[in-house]
Amino acid sequence: MVRHLVVITFIAAMAAAPVLSCAFHGYTPIPTMVERLMSSSSIVLARSHAETPFRFTDVRVLSGAAEEAVIPHMVDSKTRAFFKKSPEARVLFAKDSQTGAWVRLVNVDHDMHRVLRQILAHLVDWKEGDTAGRAAFFAALLDEENSELHNLALGELDLLDYSTFRELALQVDTKRILSRIHVVGETNLKPVRVLLLGLSEEVGLRAFLEEGVRANARSDGPMLGAYAIALMEYEGRAAVDWLVRTQLTSQAVSAQALSVLVGAMALHHGAGSEEVGAAIRENLARVAIVDARISGLVNSHFALGIDPKTSPHFMTLETVSRLSSSKKF
């Protein structure tokens, strides 16, 4: 009876106001190129002279002090081959303002140089908090044929909170996403690619997303949260029903996986459609009454009074995609 009253209280509170899950920690996000640029004291473009093919001796300062621009990196064979393609080819470096280390960021060809000029023009505004402008800029790059620019856009979209991500009305190239989703060298982009599939209008993705949930639930895999969010976005109420019927009520699913799934539902409840939110409330209320594990997780993930302004990584896509990387929520 007590558990019943607790769950009813929580579901009533959930219905009354948007409820957001706790901020998750225990992971180190990979800084994007833009984040590196914003935290740098100097930004340069560099290449080697013919007389010094193994050192970056031709340095053009874009930001910072010219006297600081001594690049200690060596020019490897792949970079020398890149330079031979065009006299305009360069490598972008940024000097970390905290450590003083020069960080190699990206090879700059004609297409990248075009976008880099625009990024540098917006950098101050973005650093001062123009998140909407930054999101819109990189959303527009998602359709770029150049793979470096496309991946740059993916990395930036991965930083957004889920509600902003949904509101961008992104046009998803489903075939392109699926063709790269399992590339080993791009595993850091897999979570955001999965989340993009949730926004796809392509017919027939349900089985793919369900299998992603099943496989990661069985192994406590790192992609469980992303697949669950994408499935709920793609299939709506039917996805919530399926998740509860096949995963939340299964004794074969570990406590960690259950926590990830309820956390994903909490996130979607706070940022997704009201139809899916209602399905989440109804399903969790029904299951939590009879399952102490679920009632405890509802209490943890749907905790009230969390202020996103005080949590720097609050509800980002990195949070979604790495739900299983922390044992504590």
Contacts in CASP RR format, 6 or more apart in sequence:
PFRMAT RR
TARGET T0000
AUTHOR 0000-0000-0000
METHOD contacts of the structure
MODEL  1
MVRHLVVITFIAAMAAAPVLSCAFHGYTPIPTMVERLMSSSSIVLARSHA
ETPFRFTDVRVLSGAAEEAVIPHMVDSKTRAFFKKSPEARVLFAKDSQTG
AWVRLVNVDHDMHRVLRQILAHLVDWKEGDTAGRAAFFAALLDEENSELH
NLALGELDLLDYSTFRELALQVDTKRILSRIHVVGETNLKPVRVLLLGLS
EEVGLRAFLEEGVRANARSDGPMLGAYAIALMEYEGRAAVDWLVRTQLTS
QAVSAQALSVLVGAMALHHGAGSEEVGAAIRENLARVAIVDARISGLVNS
HFALGIDPKTSPHFMTLETVSRLSSSKKF
3 288 0 8 1.000
3 289 0 8 1.000
3 292 0 8 1.000
3 295 0 8 1.000
4 289 0 8 1.000
6 295 0 8 1.000
6 299 0 8 1.000
7 284 0 8 1.000
7 285 0 8 1.000
7 288 0 8 1.000
7 289 0 8 1.000
7 295 0 8 1.000
7 298 0 8 1.000
8 285 0 8 1.000
10 288 0 8 1.000
10 298 0 8 1.000
10 299 0 8 1.000
10 302 0 8 1.000
11 281 0 8 1.000
11 284 0 8 1.000
11 285 0 8 1.000
13 19 0 8 1.000
13 302 0 8 1.000
13 304 0 8 1.000
14 269 0 8 1.000
14 281 0 8 1.000
14 302 0 8 1.000
15 281 0 8 1.000
17 304 0 8 1.000
18 269 0 8 1.000
18 270 0 8 1.000
19 266 0 8 1.000
19 269 0 8 1.000
19 270 0 8 1.000
19 302 0 8 1.000
19 304 0 8 1.000
20 266 0 8 1.000
20 267 0 8 1.000
20 270 0 8 1.000
20 271 0 8 1.000
20 306 0 8 1.000
20 308 0 8 1.000
20 314 0 8 1.000
20 315 0 8 1.000
21 263 0 8 1.000
21 266 0 8 1.000
21 267 0 8 1.000
21 301 0 8 1.000
21 302 0 8 1.000
21 315 0 8 1.000
21 329 0 8 1.000
22 300 0 8 1.000
22 301 0 8 1.000
22 303 0 8 1.000
22 306 0 8 1.000
22 329 0 8 1.000
23 306 0 8 1.000
23 311 0 8 1.000
23 313 0 8 1.000
23 314 0 8 1.000
23 315 0 8 1.000
23 319 0 8 1.000
24 313 0 8 1.000
24 319 0 8 1.000
24 322 0 8 1.000
24 323 0 8 1.000
24 325 0 8 1.000
24 326 0 8 1.000
24 329 0 8 1.000
25 313 0 8 1.000
25 326 0 8 1.000
25 328 0 8 1.000
26 325 0 8 1.000
26 326 0 8 1.000
27 318 0 8 1.000
27 322 0 8 1.000
27 325 0 8 1.000
27 326 0 8 1.000
29 159 0 8 1.000
29 313 0 8 1.000
29 316 0 8 1.000
29 318 0 8 1.000
30 188 0 8 1.000
31 39 0 8 1.000
32 152 0 8 1.000
32 155 0 8 1.000
32 156 0 8 1.000
32 159 0 8 1.000
33 92 0 8 1.000
33 105 0 8 1.000
33 106 0 8 1.000
33 119 0 8 1.000
33 152 0 8 1.000
34 119 0 8 1.000
34 123 0 8 1.000
34 126 0 8 1.000
34 134 0 8 1.000
34 156 0 8 1.000
36 94 0 8 1.000
36 96 0 8 1.000
36 103 0 8 1.000
36 105 0 8 1.000
37 43 0 8 1.000
37 94 0 8 1.000
37 105 0 8 1.000
37 119 0 8 1.000
37 120 0 8 1.000
37 123 0 8 1.000
38 123 0 8 1.000
38 126 0 8 1.000
38 127 0 8 1.000
39 94 0 8 1.000
39 96 0 8 1.000
39 97 0 8 1.000
39 98 0 8 1.000
40 63 0 8 1.000
40 94 0 8 1.000
40 95 0 8 1.000
40 96 0 8 1.000
40 97 0 8 1.000
40 103 0 8 1.000
41 64 0 8 1.000
41 65 0 8 1.000
41 68 0 8 1.000
41 95 0 8 1.000
41 96 0 8 1.000
41 97 0 8 1.000
41 100 0 8 1.000
42 61 0 8 1.000
42 63 0 8 1.000
42 64 0 8 1.000
42 65 0 8 1.000
42 68 0 8 1.000
42 69 0 8 1.000
42 94 0 8 1.000
42 95 0 8 1.000
43 61 0 8 1.000
43 62 0 8 1.000
43 63 0 8 1.000
43 64 0 8 1.000
43 92 0 8 1.000
43 93 0 8 1.000
43 94 0 8 1.000
43 95 0 8 1.000
43 120 0 8 1.000
44 59 0 8 1.000
44 60 0 8 1.000
44 61 0 8 1.000
44 62 0 8 1.000
44 69 0 8 1.000
44 71 0 8 1.000
44 92 0 8 1.000
44 93 0 8 1.000
44 94 0 8 1.000
44 95 0 8 1.000
45 59 0 8 1.000
45 60 0 8 1.000
45 62 0 8 1.000
45 90 0 8 1.000
45 91 0 8 1.000
45 92 0 8 1.000
45 93 0 8 1.000
45 108 0 8 1.000
46 56 0 8 1.000
46 58 0 8 1.000
46 59 0 8 1.000
46 60 0 8 1.000
46 69 0 8 1.000
46 71 0 8 1.000
46 90 0 8 1.000
46 91 0 8 1.000
46 93 0 8 1.000
47 56 0 8 1.000
47 58 0 8 1.000
47 83 0 8 1.000
47 89 0 8 1.000
47 90 0 8 1.000
47 91 0 8 1.000
48 54 0 8 1.000
48 55 0 8 1.000
48 56 0 8 1.000
48 57 0 8 1.000
48 58 0 8 1.000
48 75 0 8 1.000
48 80 0 8 1.000
48 83 0 8 1.000
49 57 0 8 1.000
49 58 0 8 1.000
53 75 0 8 1.000
53 80 0 8 1.000
54 74 0 8 1.000
54 75 0 8 1.000
55 71 0 8 1.000
55 74 0 8 1.000
55 75 0 8 1.000
56 71 0 8 1.000
56 73 0 8 1.000
56 75 0 8 1.000
56 91 0 8 1.000
56 93 0 8 1.000
59 69 0 8 1.000
59 70 0 8 1.000
59 71 0 8 1.000
60 90 0 8 1.000
61 69 0 8 1.000
62 120 0 8 1.000
63 120 0 8 1.000
68 95 0 8 1.000
71 93 0 8 1.000
71 102 0 8 1.000
72 102 0 8 1.000
73 93 0 8 1.000
73 102 0 8 1.000
73 104 0 8 1.000
75 83 0 8 1.000
79 91 0 8 1.000
79 107 0 8 1.000
82 89 0 8 1.000
82 107 0 8 1.000
83 89 0 8 1.000
85 109 0 8 1.000
86 109 0 8 1.000
86 110 0 8 1.000
88 109 0 8 1.000
88 110 0 8 1.000
88 113 0 8 1.000
89 107 0 8 1.000
89 108 0 8 1.000
89 109 0 8 1.000
90 107 0 8 1.000
90 108 0 8 1.000
90 113 0 8 1.000
91 104 0 8 1.000
91 105 0 8 1.000
91 106 0 8 1.000
91 107 0 8 1.000
91 108 0 8 1.000
92 104 0 8 1.000
92 105 0 8 1.000
92 106 0 8 1.000
92 107 0 8 1.000
92 108 0 8 1.000
92 112 0 8 1.000
92 116 0 8 1.000
93 102 0 8 1.000
93 103 0 8 1.000
93 104 0 8 1.000
93 105 0 8 1.000
94 102 0 8 1.000
94 103 0 8 1.000
94 105 0 8 1.000
95 101 0 8 1.000
95 102 0 8 1.000
95 103 0 8 1.000
96 102 0 8 1.000
96 103 0 8 1.000
106 112 0 8 1.000
106 148 0 8 1.000
106 152 0 8 1.000
107 148 0 8 1.000
108 116 0 8 1.000
111 144 0 8 1.000
111 146 0 8 1.000
111 148 0 8 1.000
111 149 0 8 1.000
112 146 0 8 1.000
112 148 0 8 1.000
112 149 0 8 1.000
115 141 0 8 1.000
115 149 0 8 1.000
115 152 0 8 1.000
118 137 0 8 1.000
119 137 0 8 1.000
122 130 0 8 1.000
122 133 0 8 1.000
122 134 0 8 1.000
122 137 0 8 1.000
125 133 0 8 1.000
126 133 0 8 1.000
126 134 0 8 1.000
131 160 0 8 1.000
131 164 0 8 1.000
132 164 0 8 1.000
134 156 0 8 1.000
135 156 0 8 1.000
135 157 0 8 1.000
135 160 0 8 1.000
135 164 0 8 1.000
135 168 0 8 1.000
136 168 0 8 1.000
138 152 0 8 1.000
138 153 0 8 1.000
138 155 0 8 1.000
138 156 0 8 1.000
138 157 0 8 1.000
139 153 0 8 1.000
139 157 0 8 1.000
139 168 0 8 1.000
139 170 0 8 1.000
141 149 0 8 1.000
141 150 0 8 1.000
141 152 0 8 1.000
141 153 0 8 1.000
142 150 0 8 1.000
142 153 0 8 1.000
142 154 0 8 1.000
142 157 0 8 1.000
142 170 0 8 1.000
142 171 0 8 1.000
142 173 0 8 1.000
143 150 0 8 1.000
143 171 0 8 1.000
143 173 0 8 1.000
144 150 0 8 1.000
144 153 0 8 1.000
150 176 0 8 1.000
151 186 0 8 1.000
151 189 0 8 1.000
154 189 0 8 1.000
154 192 0 8 1.000
154 193 0 8 1.000
155 188 0 8 1.000
155 189 0 8 1.000
155 192 0 8 1.000
157 165 0 8 1.000
157 168 0 8 1.000
157 170 0 8 1.000
157 192 0 8 1.000
157 196 0 8 1.000
157 317 0 8 1.000
158 189 0 8 1.000
158 191 0 8 1.000
158 192 0 8 1.000
158 316 0 8 1.000
158 317 0 8 1.000
158 318 0 8 1.000
158 321 0 8 1.000
159 316 0 8 1.000
159 317 0 8 1.000
159 318 0 8 1.000
160 168 0 8 1.000
160 316 0 8 1.000
160 317 0 8 1.000
161 271 0 8 1.000
161 308 0 8 1.000
161 314 0 8 1.000
161 315 0 8 1.000
161 316 0 8 1.000
161 317 0 8 1.000
162 195 0 8 1.000
162 229 0 8 1.000
162 267 0 8 1.000
162 268 0 8 1.000
162 271 0 8 1.000
162 272 0 8 1.000
162 315 0 8 1.000
162 316 0 8 1.000
162 317 0 8 1.000
162 320 0 8 1.000
163 270 0 8 1.000
163 271 0 8 1.000
163 272 0 8 1.000
163 315 0 8 1.000
165 195 0 8 1.000
165 317 0 8 1.000
166 199 0 8 1.000
166 233 0 8 1.000
166 271 0 8 1.000
166 272 0 8 1.000
170 196 0 8 1.000
170 199 0 8 1.000
172 196 0 8 1.000
172 197 0 8 1.000
172 198 0 8 1.000
172 199 0 8 1.000
172 200 0 8 1.000
172 201 0 8 1.000
172 202 0 8 1.000
174 197 0 8 1.000
174 200 0 8 1.000
174 202 0 8 1.000
174 205 0 8 1.000
177 193 0 8 1.000
177 196 0 8 1.000
177 197 0 8 1.000
177 200 0 8 1.000
178 197 0 8 1.000
178 208 0 8 1.000
180 186 0 8 1.000
180 189 0 8 1.000
180 193 0 8 1.000
181 190 0 8 1.000
181 193 0 8 1.000
181 194 0 8 1.000
181 197 0 8 1.000
182 190 0 8 1.000
190 223 0 8 1.000
190 226 0 8 1.000
190 321 0 8 1.000
191 223 0 8 1.000
191 226 0 8 1.000
191 317 0 8 1.000
191 318 0 8 1.000
191 320 0 8 1.000
191 321 0 8 1.000
191 322 0 8 1.000
192 317 0 8 1.000
192 321 0 8 1.000
194 209 0 8 1.000
194 223 0 8 1.000
194 226 0 8 1.000
194 227 0 8 1.000
194 230 0 8 1.000
194 321 0 8 1.000
195 226 0 8 1.000
195 229 0 8 1.000
195 230 0 8 1.000
195 233 0 8 1.000
195 317 0 8 1.000
195 320 0 8 1.000
195 321 0 8 1.000
197 205 0 8 1.000
197 208 0 8 1.000
197 209 0 8 1.000
197 230 0 8 1.000
197 234 0 8 1.000
198 205 0 8 1.000
198 209 0 8 1.000
198 229 0 8 1.000
198 230 0 8 1.000
198 231 0 8 1.000
198 233 0 8 1.000
198 234 0 8 1.000
199 233 0 8 1.000
199 234 0 8 1.000
200 234 0 8 1.000
205 234 0 8 1.000
206 231 0 8 1.000
206 234 0 8 1.000
206 235 0 8 1.000
206 239 0 8 1.000
209 227 0 8 1.000
209 230 0 8 1.000
209 231 0 8 1.000
209 234 0 8 1.000
209 235 0 8 1.000
209 239 0 8 1.000
210 231 0 8 1.000
210 242 0 8 1.000
212 223 0 8 1.000
212 227 0 8 1.000
213 224 0 8 1.000
213 227 0 8 1.000
213 228 0 8 1.000
213 231 0 8 1.000
213 243 0 8 1.000
213 247 0 8 1.000
214 246 0 8 1.000
214 247 0 8 1.000
215 221 0 8 1.000
216 222 0 8 1.000
216 223 0 8 1.000
216 224 0 8 1.000
216 225 0 8 1.000
216 227 0 8 1.000
216 257 0 8 1.000
216 324 0 8 1.000
217 224 0 8 1.000
217 247 0 8 1.000
217 253 0 8 1.000
217 254 0 8 1.000
217 257 0 8 1.000
217 261 0 8 1.000
218 252 0 8 1.000
220 254 0 8 1.000
220 256 0 8 1.000
220 257 0 8 1.000
220 324 0 8 1.000
221 257 0 8 1.000
221 324 0 8 1.000
222 321 0 8 1.000
222 322 0 8 1.000
222 324 0 8 1.000
222 325 0 8 1.000
223 321 0 8 1.000
224 257 0 8 1.000
224 260 0 8 1.000
224 261 0 8 1.000
224 264 0 8 1.000
224 323 0 8 1.000
224 324 0 8 1.000
225 260 0 8 1.000
225 261 0 8 1.000
225 263 0 8 1.000
225 264 0 8 1.000
225 320 0 8 1.000
225 321 0 8 1.000
225 323 0 8 1.000
225 324 0 8 1.000
226 320 0 8 1.000
226 321 0 8 1.000
228 243 0 8 1.000
228 260 0 8 1.000
228 261 0 8 1.000
228 264 0 8 1.000
228 265 0 8 1.000
229 264 0 8 1.000
229 267 0 8 1.000
229 268 0 8 1.000
229 320 0 8 1.000
231 239 0 8 1.000
231 242 0 8 1.000
231 243 0 8 1.000
232 239 0 8 1.000
232 240 0 8 1.000
232 243 0 8 1.000
232 264 0 8 1.000
232 265 0 8 1.000
232 268 0 8 1.000
232 276 0 8 1.000
233 268 0 8 1.000
233 272 0 8 1.000
233 276 0 8 1.000
235 242 0 8 1.000
236 273 0 8 1.000
236 275 0 8 1.000
236 276 0 8 1.000
236 279 0 8 1.000
237 275 0 8 1.000
237 276 0 8 1.000
237 278 0 8 1.000
237 279 0 8 1.000
239 276 0 8 1.000
240 265 0 8 1.000
240 276 0 8 1.000
240 277 0 8 1.000
240 279 0 8 1.000
240 280 0 8 1.000
240 283 0 8 1.000
241 279 0 8 1.000
241 283 0 8 1.000
243 261 0 8 1.000
243 265 0 8 1.000
244 283 0 8 1.000
244 284 0 8 1.000
244 286 0 8 1.000
244 287 0 8 1.000
247 253 0 8 1.000
247 257 0 8 1.000
247 258 0 8 1.000
247 261 0 8 1.000
248 258 0 8 1.000
248 261 0 8 1.000
248 262 0 8 1.000
248 283 0 8 1.000
248 287 0 8 1.000
248 291 0 8 1.000
248 294 0 8 1.000
249 287 0 8 1.000
249 291 0 8 1.000
253 261 0 8 1.000
255 293 0 8 1.000
256 324 0 8 1.000
256 327 0 8 1.000
257 324 0 8 1.000
258 293 0 8 1.000
258 294 0 8 1.000
258 297 0 8 1.000
259 297 0 8 1.000
259 300 0 8 1.000
259 301 0 8 1.000
259 323 0 8 1.000
259 329 0 8 1.000
260 323 0 8 1.000
260 324 0 8 1.000
262 284 0 8 1.000
262 294 0 8 1.000
262 297 0 8 1.000
262 298 0 8 1.000
262 300 0 8 1.000
262 301 0 8 1.000
263 297 0 8 1.000
263 301 0 8 1.000
263 323 0 8 1.000
263 329 0 8 1.000
264 320 0 8 1.000
264 323 0 8 1.000
265 280 0 8 1.000
265 284 0 8 1.000
265 301 0 8 1.000
266 301 0 8 1.000
266 302 0 8 1.000
267 315 0 8 1.000
267 319 0 8 1.000
267 320 0 8 1.000
268 276 0 8 1.000
268 277 0 8 1.000
268 280 0 8 1.000
269 276 0 8 1.000
269 277 0 8 1.000
269 280 0 8 1.000
269 281 0 8 1.000
269 302 0 8 1.000
270 277 0 8 1.000
271 315 0 8 1.000
284 294 0 8 1.000
284 298 0 8 1.000
287 294 0 8 1.000
288 294 0 8 1.000
288 295 0 8 1.000
288 296 0 8 1.000
288 298 0 8 1.000
289 295 0 8 1.000
300 329 0 8 1.000
301 329 0 8 1.000
306 314 0 8 1.000
308 314 0 8 1.000
308 315 0 8 1.000
313 319 0 8 1.000
END
